[in-house]
Amino acid sequence: MTWQNWAGTASADPARRAWPRSTEEIGQAITAAAKDGLTVRALGSGHSFTPAAATSGVALDLSSWAGVVGADLDSGLVTVRSGTTIRELNATLDTLGLAMANLGDIDAQTLSGAVSTGTHGTGADLGGIATQVAGLELVLADGSVVSCSADDNSDLFSAARVSVGALGVLSTVTLQCVPAFSLAADERPMALEEVLARFGEFAAGNDHFEFYWFPYGKNALVKRNNRVDGAGAPDAMPGWRRFLEYEVMENAAFGALCRTGRAVPATIKPLNRLAAATLSKRSYSARSHEVFVTPRRVRFVESEYAVPRESLLDVLTELRAGVARLADPVMFPVEVRVAAGDDIWLSTAYGRESAYVAIHQYVGLPYADYFRLFESIATSVGGRPHWGKMHTRDAAYLSGAYPRFADFLQIRDSLDPSRLFANAYLKQVFGD
Ligand SMILES: Cc1cc2nc3c(=O)[nH]c(=O)nc-3n(C[C@H](O)[C@H](O)[C@H](O)COP(=O)(O)OP(=O)(O)OC[C@H]3O[C@@H](n4cnc5c(N)ncnc54)[C@H](O)[C@@H]3O)c2cc1C
């Protein structure tokens, strides 16, 4: 059966699929593939825009290998099977009185897919999901099982947290969780000029700051989420209002605008200005994961680069000027987020305070020139592409972008010399 990703940008016909239900069965599927001369890729939820999970060999579907294995409520350490989705994880953590300190925009991904590609949210003092990992269990090319953490196999831990499935198949992930918390969300339109002028202030002054900018509009939508202890928090958003704001306005109505724009491209710029002009203010409080995560039902394609935080304003200035000159107009907003530097060798925020710039286009609309323009701007400041979002960088570029790239490749050579876990995408980004 053909495998396809969420955005429809990657597909593959695996020689066969396996649905392991234990670490032992993951090992058996791997050794059986090796015996048959087939490569192996683990499947997450298919939410990468890159063909990271695509394989013509054995596709390991880990959806039957889900759930929490154990939790220590005192330390907040929670061990999770690798096929667990972030949605399932959030629900279980809720019942335990725990939460993830930071999350991305959606919860459909598997935990292991999100960790493996460096999936992140926003927060100037916080890292991505992989920085919340305290330990991993990995099934290697010979079927053996190895564990790693900061104290145990520490180099493997530095390499394996973000490794795009190149070192083996994650069987469990141990997370350092935090006590459950609520966030006060404040979302409001603001003139883009003001957002850019106050970018440093907003990034430093909020737990989670981000903004969306419609390329032809004057306004940005600024989102600031801050932890609350209950007292003085804004009210929860009633269910009907949440439905209206997120399902109707952000999905159904925006989807209708996108379809109109795709049918009549001349309307895209005015529709884009309309979308920017009709942004509305909202503030509410809710459990952290309910604020971090929003439904994304309108399909799009996406590229995202992490750039040094001090380069952000230059990148956006160039992007604004370039977008105005594009022959094909852009329907979707640009999203800007921030993250602290971390110590994971292939994390897009390795060793530097980062700003993330994500560009999107509605499915079916031309995007190649736009993405090429963006990539040339982002790479001119040493940008690092998200491992799960569209880009054209190869191992030669990436070896210059990541100081520990050669160390990562050395570990890969020692763990998978015959490239059992290879596919075309890994060949592109890591070389042969
Ligand atoms: C609508 C949408 C919103 C998104 N929002 C964000 C966001 O806010 N922030 C962000 O950073 N990214 C975001 N992304 C990107 C997404 O988080 C990543 O691409 C993520 O990897 C998808 O997880 P997945 O489970 O679908 O993994 P897949 O895409 O299926 O796989 C990703 C990689 O992980 C590997 N893998 C999966 N499971 C294992 C395992 N057990 N062991 C070893 N390797 C494994 C796969 O082989 C593949 O190489 C978004 C994507 C979409 C479509």
The ligand as an SDF file (V2000), in Angstrom:
LIG
                    3D

 53 58  0  0  0  0  0  0  0  0999 V2000
    0.2800   20.8130   10.2670 C   0  0  0  0  0  0  0  0  0  0  0  0
    1.7050   20.6650   10.7600 C   0  0  0  0  0  0  0  0  0  0  0  0
    2.1220   21.4280   11.8480 C   0  0  0  0  0  0  0  0  0  0  0  0
    3.4380   21.3140   12.3150 C   0  0  0  0  0  0  0  0  0  0  0  0
    3.8370   22.0910   13.3700 N   0  0  0  0  0  0  0  0  0  0  0  0
    5.1310   22.0560   13.7760 C   0  0  0  0  0  0  0  0  0  0  0  0
    5.5890   22.8870   14.8400 C   0  0  0  0  0  0  0  0  0  0  0  0
    4.8300   23.6250   15.4560 O   0  0  0  0  0  0  0  0  0  0  0  0
    6.9080   22.8350   15.1530 N   0  0  0  0  0  0  0  0  0  0  0  0
    7.8030   22.0450   14.4840 C   0  0  0  0  0  0  0  0  0  0  0  0
    8.9890   22.0760   14.7870 O   0  0  0  0  0  0  0  0  0  0  0  0
    7.3790   21.2150   13.5010 N   0  0  0  0  0  0  0  0  0  0  0  0
    6.0820   21.2000   13.1470 C   0  0  0  0  0  0  0  0  0  0  0  0
    5.6630   20.3610   12.1390 N   0  0  0  0  0  0  0  0  0  0  0  0
    6.6150   19.3640   11.6190 C   0  0  0  0  0  0  0  0  0  0  0  0
    6.4850   18.0460   12.3900 C   0  0  0  0  0  0  0  0  0  0  0  0
    6.4400   18.2550   13.7710 O   0  0  0  0  0  0  0  0  0  0  0  0
    7.6960   17.1400   12.1410 C   0  0  0  0  0  0  0  0  0  0  0  0
    7.9090   16.9800   10.7800 O   0  0  0  0  0  0  0  0  0  0  0  0
    7.5690   15.7680   12.8480 C   0  0  0  0  0  0  0  0  0  0  0  0
    8.6810   14.9820   12.5530 O   0  0  0  0  0  0  0  0  0  0  0  0
    6.3670   14.9770   12.4200 C   0  0  0  0  0  0  0  0  0  0  0  0
    6.2410   13.8430   13.2760 O   0  0  0  0  0  0  0  0  0  0  0  0
    5.6610   12.4930   12.6970 P   0  0  0  0  0  0  0  0  0  0  0  0
    5.2980   11.6130   13.8300 O   0  0  0  0  0  0  0  0  0  0  0  0
    4.6350   12.7810   11.6930 O   0  0  0  0  0  0  0  0  0  0  0  0
    6.9840   11.8960   12.0310 O   0  0  0  0  0  0  0  0  0  0  0  0
    7.2230   11.4530   10.5130 P   0  0  0  0  0  0  0  0  0  0  0  0
    7.1390   12.6480    9.6630 O   0  0  0  0  0  0  0  0  0  0  0  0
    6.3840   10.3050   10.1780 O   0  0  0  0  0  0  0  0  0  0  0  0
    8.7530   10.9900   10.6210 O   0  0  0  0  0  0  0  0  0  0  0  0
    9.7630   11.9460   10.8520 C   0  0  0  0  0  0  0  0  0  0  0  0
   11.1230   11.2390   10.9640 C   0  0  0  0  0  0  0  0  0  0  0  0
   11.1840   10.5570   12.2230 O   0  0  0  0  0  0  0  0  0  0  0  0
   11.5720    9.2140   12.0020 C   0  0  0  0  0  0  0  0  0  0  0  0
   10.9940    8.3870   13.0530 N   0  0  0  0  0  0  0  0  0  0  0  0
    9.6870    8.2810   13.3780 C   0  0  0  0  0  0  0  0  0  0  0  0
    9.5600    7.4030   14.3880 N   0  0  0  0  0  0  0  0  0  0  0  0
   10.8000    6.9600   14.7040 C   0  0  0  0  0  0  0  0  0  0  0  0
   11.3330    6.0490   15.6470 C   0  0  0  0  0  0  0  0  0  0  0  0
   10.5450    5.3920   16.5090 N   0  0  0  0  0  0  0  0  0  0  0  0
   12.6630    5.8430   15.6740 N   0  0  0  0  0  0  0  0  0  0  0  0
   13.4790    6.4920   14.8160 C   0  0  0  0  0  0  0  0  0  0  0  0
   13.0340    7.3680   13.8910 N   0  0  0  0  0  0  0  0  0  0  0  0
   11.7190    7.5980   13.8430 C   0  0  0  0  0  0  0  0  0  0  0  0
   11.0380    8.8850   10.6200 C   0  0  0  0  0  0  0  0  0  0  0  0
   11.6810    7.7610   10.0600 O   0  0  0  0  0  0  0  0  0  0  0  0
   11.3640   10.1780    9.8990 C   0  0  0  0  0  0  0  0  0  0  0  0
   12.7080   10.1990    9.5320 O   0  0  0  0  0  0  0  0  0  0  0  0
    4.3550   20.4200   11.6800 C   0  0  0  0  0  0  0  0  0  0  0  0
    3.9230   19.6480   10.5960 C   0  0  0  0  0  0  0  0  0  0  0  0
    2.5980   19.7650   10.1450 C   0  0  0  0  0  0  0  0  0  0  0  0
    2.1390   18.9330    8.9750 C   0  0  0  0  0  0  0  0  0  0  0  0
  1  2  1  0
  2  3  1  0
  2 52  2  0
  3  4  2  0
  4  5  1  0
  4 50  1  0
  5  6  2  0
  6  7  1  0
  6 13  1  0
  7  8  2  0
  7  9  1  0
  9 10  1  0
 10 11  2  0
 10 12  1  0
 12 13  2  0
 13 14  1  0
 14 15  1  0
 14 50  1  0
 15 16  1  0
 16 17  1  0
 16 18  1  0
 18 19  1  0
 18 20  1  0
 20 21  1  0
 20 22  1  0
 22 23  1  0
 23 24  1  0
 24 25  2  0
 24 26  1  0
 24 27  1  0
 27 28  1  0
 28 29  2  0
 28 30  1  0
 28 31  1  0
 31 32  1  0
 32 33  1  0
 33 34  1  0
 33 48  1  0
 34 35  1  0
 35 36  1  0
 35 46  1  0
 36 37  1  0
 36 45  1  0
 37 38  2  0
 38 39  1  0
 39 40  1  0
 39 45  2  0
 40 41  1  0
 40 42  2  0
 42 43  1  0
 43 44  2  0
 44 45  1  0
 46 47  1  0
 46 48  1  0
 48 49  1  0
 50 51  2  0
 51 52  1  0
 52 53  1  0
M  END
$$$$
